[in-house]
Amino acid sequence: RQDCIFDRVQSLGFETCHLSTWRTEILSDKLAEKVIAQSAKTGVYPCAFWAGYSGPIYWNFTEGPKTLGLVPPEFRFQRINELKKAADFAKKISCKAIITHCGFIPENITDPEYKGTIIAIADVAKHCKNLGIEFWFETGQETPVVLLRVIEEINTGNLGINLDPANLLMYGKGNPLDSLEVFGKYVKNLHVKDGMTPTDGQKLGKEVQVGTGMVQFPKLMKRLKEINYSGEFIIEREIAEGEEQKRDILETAANLKKWWNA
């Protein structure tokens, strides 16, 4: 919708961002050329490509397990191909990784859908490895130990984690600080987002302005420094684009510097 997709990022004073789409049919060579040109013009580079997929998507505890990611068998094949297409595009625009939600990966390894999900993730991971890029899980629908198990089991060497600390809380799957003790060495990228734990068994917890929720960012930043985290911080404020969102993003950026340098 904008003449330059990086203009707003540049106007906020940032040098990097995630690019994202749920419409893999638009990922053409022409679009890649446009992204490369605009990146060069603005000095803003996309550090990763967030890859969506087709089919029904519900961000809740009821329909979510049946619709999200590579877990539902009826959508698995088409989504494998869509993620591979996204990886091809990411390579063209010099992103170092694709990111996605792989879905409610079963906690129980004897679940009949567990093995098929692992095979699907491995297929995408191997495709990414052949391209020389990585494949990162955005946290949310899985417990930290499940992500650790999947990374260890697939063992392609290019799997990593885009830690969304708010999602761990909003899905009721874990504590962000504790999660670093489980999979900290695999955290390659961070979504700076805050949230609350669920208060309704059917719905996710609420996303809130960074610093006002349950993430405990000062402690999280301290622990990330201790484990030598060197990735990007991508601010994610999930409210309508406008002055409030802009104000919240800039406030978060200022707080991040303060917390990281404390």
C-alpha positions in Angstrom: 0.0 0.0 0.0 3.0 2.3 0.5 5.4 3.5 -2.2 8.2 2.4 0.1 7.7 -0.3 2.6 10.6 0.8 4.7 9.7 4.5 5.0 7.9 4.1 8.3 10.7 2.1 9.8 13.2 4.7 8.7 11.0 7.6 10.1 11.0 5.9 13.5 14.8 5.9 13.5 15.3 2.1 13.1 17.7 0.3 10.8 16.1 -3.2 10.7 12.7 -4.9 10.7 10.9 -8.1 9.8 9.1 -8.3 6.5 5.9 -10.4 6.5 3.1 -11.7 4.3 0.4 -14.3 4.4 0.0 -14.2 0.6 2.8 -16.3 -0.8 1.5 -15.8 -4.3 2.9 -12.3 -4.4 6.5 -13.4 -3.7 7.9 -12.7 -7.2 11.3 -11.8 -8.5 9.9 -8.4 -9.3 8.9 -7.9 -5.7 12.3 -9.1 -4.5 14.0 -6.5 -6.7 11.7 -3.8 -5.3 12.5 -4.8 -1.7 16.3 -4.7 -2.5 16.1 -1.3 -4.1 14.0 0.2 -1.3 16.3 -1.3 1.3 19.3 0.3 -0.4 17.5 3.6 -0.6 16.5 3.9 3.0 19.3 2.0 4.7 16.8 -0.3 6.4 17.4 -4.0 6.1 15.0 -6.9 6.7 16.8 -9.2 9.2 14.2 -12.0 8.7 11.1 -12.8 6.7 8.0 -13.8 8.6 6.3 -16.4 6.5 2.6 -16.9 6.6 0.5 -19.6 4.9 -2.9 -20.2 3.4 -5.9 -21.9 4.9 -8.0 -21.1 8.1 -6.1 -19.5 11.0 -7.6 -19.0 14.5 -5.6 -17.5 17.3 -7.3 -19.3 20.2 -7.3 -22.5 22.2 -10.4 -24.0 20.4 -9.9 -23.8 16.7 -6.2 -23.0 16.9 -4.8 -26.5 17.3 -6.8 -27.6 14.2 -5.7 -24.7 12.0 -2.3 -23.3 12.8 1.0 -24.2 11.3 2.2 -27.5 10.1 0.4 -29.6 12.7 -3.0 -30.0 11.0 -2.5 -32.8 8.4 -5.1 -31.5 5.9 -3.0 -28.2 5.4 0.4 -29.6 5.9 1.5 -30.3 2.3 0.4 -26.9 0.9 2.0 -25.1 3.8 5.3 -26.9 3.4 5.4 -25.7 -0.2 4.4 -22.1 0.8 7.1 -21.9 3.5 9.7 -23.2 0.9 8.5 -20.5 -1.5 8.9 -17.9 1.3 12.4 -19.3 2.0 13.3 -18.8 -1.7 12.1 -15.2 -1.5 14.0 -14.6 1.8 17.2 -15.8 0.1 16.6 -13.4 -2.8 16.3 -10.4 -0.5 19.3 -11.5 1.7 17.3 -12.3 4.8 19.2 -14.7 7.1 16.0 -16.7 8.1 12.4 -17.3 7.7 10.1 -17.3 10.8 6.7 -18.8 11.3 4.3 -20.3 13.8 4.6 -24.0 13.4 1.4 -24.6 15.4 0.4 -26.4 18.6 3.2 -29.1 18.3 2.0 -32.0 20.5 3.6 -32.1 24.0 3.0 -35.8 23.9 5.5 -37.5 21.6 3.2 -40.5 21.2 0.5 -38.2 19.7 -0.3 -39.5 16.2 0.3 -36.0 14.7 3.7 -35.5 16.3 5.8 -37.5 13.9 4.2 -36.0 10.8 4.7 -32.5 12.1 8.4 -33.2 12.8 8.8 -34.6 9.2 7.2 -31.4 7.8 9.3 -29.1 9.8 12.5 -31.0 8.9 11.5 -30.8 5.2 11.3 -27.0 5.4 14.5 -26.8 7.5 16.4 -28.8 4.9 15.2 -26.6 2.1 16.3 -23.5 4.1 19.7 -25.1 4.8 20.2 -25.8 1.1 19.6 -22.1 0.5 22.1 -21.1 3.2 19.4 -19.6 5.5 17.9 -20.5 8.9 14.4 -21.5 10.0 13.2 -19.9 13.3 10.2 -20.8 15.4 8.2 -17.9 16.8 7.3 -19.0 20.3 3.7 -19.2 21.4 1.8 -22.4 20.8 4.5 -24.7 22.2 6.1 -25.2 25.6 9.8 -24.4 25.7 10.7 -28.0 26.2 8.8 -29.0 23.1 10.8 -26.5 21.0 14.0 -27.8 22.5 13.0 -31.4 21.7 12.1 -30.6 18.1 15.3 -28.7 17.4 17.4 -31.5 18.9 15.4 -34.2 17.0 15.6 -32.6 13.6 19.2 -31.5 14.1 19.8 -29.8 10.8 21.9 -27.1 12.4 19.9 -24.2 11.1 16.8 -24.2 13.4 16.5 -21.4 15.8 14.0 -19.4 17.9 12.4 -16.0 17.5 11.5 -15.5 21.1 8.2 -13.7 21.6 8.1 -13.5 25.4 4.6 -12.2 25.5 3.3 -15.1 23.5 4.7 -17.6 26.0 2.5 -15.9 28.6 -0.5 -15.2 26.5 -0.7 -18.9 25.4 0.0 -20.0 29.0 2.9 -22.0 27.8 5.7 -20.8 29.9 7.6 -18.0 31.6 9.9 -16.0 29.3 12.8 -15.8 31.8 12.6 -19.5 32.6 12.4 -20.4 28.9 16.0 -19.1 28.4 17.2 -21.8 30.7 15.6 -24.4 28.4 16.4 -23.1 24.9 18.4 -19.9 25.4 21.3 -21.0 23.2 18.9 -21.3 20.2 17.4 -17.8 20.6 18.4 -15.9 17.4 15.9 -13.0 17.4 13.5 -11.3 19.8 10.0 -9.9 19.5 9.7 -7.1 22.0 6.1 -7.6 23.0 4.4 -7.7 26.4 1.3 -9.5 27.6 -0.7 -11.2 30.3 -1.5 -14.8 31.1 -5.0 -16.1 30.1 -8.0 -15.5 32.3 -10.4 -17.4 30.1 -9.8 -21.0 29.1 -11.0 -20.4 25.6 -9.0 -17.2 24.7 -5.4 -16.0 24.8 -4.1 -13.5 27.3 -4.1 -9.9 26.4 -1.3 -8.1 24.6 -0.3 -4.8 26.3 2.2 -2.0 26.0 5.8 -3.2 26.7 6.7 -2.6 30.3 3.1 -2.8 31.6 2.6 -6.6 31.4 4.1 -9.7 32.9 7.2 -10.2 30.8 9.6 -8.5 33.3 11.8 -7.0 30.6 14.6 -5.7 32.8 15.3 -9.2 34.1 14.9 -10.7 30.6 17.4 -8.2 29.2 19.9 -9.0 31.9 19.6 -12.7 31.3 19.9 -12.3 27.5 23.2 -10.4 28.1 24.4 -13.1 30.4 23.9 -15.8 27.7 25.5 -13.5 25.0 22.4 -12.8 23.0 23.5 -11.0 19.8 20.3 -10.9 17.7 18.0 -8.1 16.8 15.2 -6.6 18.9 12.0 -6.3 16.8 9.3 -4.2 18.5 5.8 -5.6 18.0 2.8 -3.5 19.2 -0.4 -5.1 18.0 -2.8 -2.2 17.9 -4.0 -0.2 15.0 -1.4 1.8 13.1 -1.5 5.5 14.2 -0.2 8.0 16.8 -0.8 5.7 19.8 1.1 2.8 18.2 3.9 5.2 17.2 4.2 6.6 20.7 4.2 3.2 22.2 7.0 2.0 19.8 9.2 4.9 20.5 8.7 4.6 24.3 9.6 0.9 24.0 12.7 1.7 22.0 13.9 4.2 24.7 13.1 1.7 27.5 15.0 -1.1 25.7 18.2 1.0 25.6 17.8 1.7 29.3 17.1 -2.0 30.3 19.9 -3.3 28.1 22.5 -0.9 29.4 21.5 -1.2 33.1 
